Amino acid sequence: MTFADPTGAAAPSGVIALEARGLGKRYRRGWALRDCSFRVPAGRICGLVGPNGAGKSTLLRLATRLVNPTEGELRLFGVPADDPAAMPRYAFLSQDKSLFKRFTVADTLRMGSELNPGWDMAAAERIVRSGNVPMDAKVGTLSGGQRTRVAFALAFGKRPDLLLLDEPMADLDPLARDEMSSLLMSEAVERGTTVVMSSHMLSELEDMCDFLLVVADGRIRMAGDTEELIPAHALVTGLAPDGTPPADLSPHTVVEFRLQGRQFRALLRPDGPLAPDWEVTEPSLEEILLAHLRAPDAEPLFTQSARIEAEGIAAA
């Protein structure tokens, strides 16, 4: 997938859409994010995963200048997030989809054209009409799926290089979610748009995303290409007759260890050969994500494309 700028010209490979260095945000109640350093290459569909209160929304709000960092910096395509030059390059869609309920759909798209110099009305209208949403209907009368479609039309009509999504489909039924997921993927791939999407639907992320940011306790716990993160792990099952972890586990990074009677089940990042009497399988992305979310103290994992060299983060 290649990155495309507002003029339609492809950017060179190696462009970084989002880069954080030592990023942190502190509120009165404490740190929401702390010491976050990572990169998201341009053209990726990135899933932003973490439990409630982990810092996902704060990260997106920092990227959109809704809040300012307490420490560190965040850059969008090499430009500081608080630089006015960054604003035309991104679009943000939150779960509440802040639309004017008394506006008609046509009024809403017209507003988009007035506020965005590079507005693509043809694309916005195509997204709306493909869902059979009446242009003369007021937004407040639309179903949840229809409102989400109008919100996506506003976002893609801006022709953003970076689309930031904070649980935009959380309130949709399964059929509408599937429809909106297909719309998001087709539009993003066609335009080369980088997408960073917060979601609790792990199976949805497995189908859509080729890059991940996993946040827990305000820190980045895992980041990088899904095609590298999955084979970096192994799901092993073996005997633990005395109810303790076998000594053969010690050379490996154990993300999660569970006892099931006289057997153990562990998600590992192998460092060398595994014991021959263990049953070894490749875990699914959902299993890896759940294990890391249940074990926020596990050693962080970054693939090469996500790491910031100067921060000394270990790669996969």
Order of alpha helices (4+ residues) and beta strands (2+ residues): beta-beta-beta-alpha-beta-beta-beta-alpha-alpha-alpha-beta-alpha-beta-alpha-beta-beta-alpha-beta-beta-beta-beta-alpha-beta
